[in-house]
Amino acid sequence: MPASEPVGELDARYSSATNPRLGAEAVTAVAWDEALRQLAAAEIFWLSTVRPNGRLHVTPLVGAWHDGALYFSTGPGEQKAKNLAHDPHCALTTGRNALTEGLDIVAEGVAERVTDPALLEEVIAAHEAKYGDHMTSPDGTFFGMADGIRKGEVLVFGLAPDTAYGFGRDGGVYSHTRWTF
């Protein structure tokens, strides 16, 4: 499932390269290493799926980047699980809510359900390392999720991106990077 190392390119049509301003002449594609740092640090992702009737469904969730893929979970009766069973194409989005700083990332691809017990344990460990007390403390928001995964009460999906986009903002200098895997 893990994605290969992507090729990144700047899309000047949507970058400050076509709307020059101070500092924009040096705008470049964002390095994949920087995108990985952002994915690893992001606490919230937005999952976009399509319902069987074609309507979009967008919902926030937690996720962890591990070994070339973004992993997230859901209950088997939740709308996102139903949508993914019908059409596994989806997008995970994360970023900042600021006009002049940050990097927004959109990862697109096909979500695959994870059932391999060894991989599930790795994904559990990645979530627990990232979210700490939220997962491990009895007062935590997602306490018991690991046991739910092990019992099959919580479904885990992995998204190894086909394509990812980075929308950078640095003091009003904008970049649009496309990474192809």
Buried (B, 14 or more C-beta within 10 A) or exposed (E): BEBEEBEBEBBEEBBBBEEEEEEBEEBEBBEBEBBEEBBEEBEEBBBBBBBEEEEEBEBEBBBBBBBBBBBBBBEEEBEBBBBBEEBBBBBBBBBBEEEEEBBBBBBBBBBBEBEEEEBBEBBBEBBBEBBEEBBBEEEBEBBBBBEBBEEEEBBBBBBBBBBBBBBBBBEEBBBBBBBEB
